[in-house]
């Protein structure tokens, strides 16, 4: 008799606190039980040892995924708080496991001779993790490592929560909405005092900074946006950085970036520094060209403007694209109705990856959430949840969260896409973001049929994980692709000529965009390497050095730079992955983006393996050669062509 197919996790209709507590209790009990078995004195070969380790890992990952998701998305504050508390229990157990000398000895002493390649890879990773946890440190030192790990869990939760919960707003006169789209104005009627409230949530902030003609109003909202979680996150960030540095030094590394990069493609902290300078140099000519155009245009409106800062950048970028590239973002956005975009996204990725999406009537945590089963020739591969609109207490940016890590024949991979898009018309930038984040979701599902939890889903080196998602953005810029779902209110597809102008305008500003990302990368790296006493001063100095957008006085960007919690010193990942993404895309024919041979090879050699190979090997398997900088450099060097070019 064949084994039953894995079934999706059954979520509750109500009673979420009890469900969450019970699920975490069971999974943690399973973890402890399996780890206890490993230490019970029974003589086991390496296959049996790794089998028990994997069973514990599956349970621990399940608990971690559940709490990580619900702490960020559940509409009930009590559930979010409970999830954070239980996440601390999970982190303690993970730390205890990493510092358990008896467990280490069991894994290390088991003869690896009979292991296959995947099991041998798992064993190597487990032993490496033990060493990185401090298993080889002294008995006097290991308790301090435990204290640091537990404290960092709390601090990282605090840092993220303070950003998530700090929704700021400005009040402006109705006249200061001049330039905004009609549907935005209709959705923001005056309050009882005759003023209009604009918040720092993305559905407000992004259109306002792009279209509002009033510079004072733009500046007021931008200051509020850049000051979220300030000053509360200042001491949190200082303590996080200090503890990471202390941990790295205890473990024998010179700095936290050296410790963090040791298990990534880039390899070392020094390599991050060298990469920053290489990218900065490559982008400088294009960035200078971009800024000169933007500043000249700004001076036509504001001859005495003191600088060109974050309150100006998006507005004048849009204005130049409209005037020099004949592209009006408000003309563009009328083709991107949210419901059609979501449907189109599913159709595009279905065709590209050879999968189907079947709507599911399943319990969810909020009425806005939609569930779909992912099918391949009728076989269920996994389940996805789309949670795409903002609400109070919800994660403020865009990301993919695991709900269940897939295990071949045992657990279906389940993932959640968490974004904050409007329910009506979308900016094309939002559409690109949706494609990007969906790339992570597909990676989680297609890579989720592994034997070992450690390699399931998006489980490659962390500085590769953005590359598949960045590459998927290309499909959101193709005229033929967009024509399948980008329709105006009358059902007319977006004209190919408009998409041509969109693409031409996209080329303008890429140099400045890369230099802004370089600034974020340098900030992430240098705050951890140098640990300056004054973070705001460091922001100002690094922005002056790397960015081509001026520092906006009176702001404290670092307090709301949420990636300092998750990515720590490795924000360089986005640029590193972009280099790889451009190289991966070079294998596709832009005139035949759905060509099945290359698409299937990409699915099978990049996404489906999960973390079973090093990222460099996955790339070489797909491209037939090691990845290179050439495609990225060619893209960066290509000058924009105007509307009549």
HULINKA-V671652 format. One line per field, one symbol per residue. burial: # if it has 24 or more other ideal C-beta (glycine too) atoms within 12 Angstrom, else .. A space follows every 10 residues. Layout:
# HULINKA-V671652
burial = ???
This chain:
# HULINKA-V671652
burial = .....#.##. #....#..## #.###.##.# ##.##..##. .....#.### ########## ########## ######..## .######### ########## ..##.###.# ....#..##. #######.## #####.#... .#..##.### ########## ########## .#...##.## #.###..#.. .....##### ########## #####.#### ########## ..##.###.# ########.# #.#.###### ######.##. ###.##.### .###.##.## #.###.##.. .#....#### ########## ##.##.#### ########.# ######.### #####.##.# .#.###.### ######...# ########## #.######## ########.# ########## ##.####### ########## ########## ########## ########## #########. ##.###.... ...#...### ########## ########## ########## #...##.### .##..##### ##..###### ########## ########## ########.. ..##...##. .##.###### ######.##. ###...#.#. ##..##...# .....
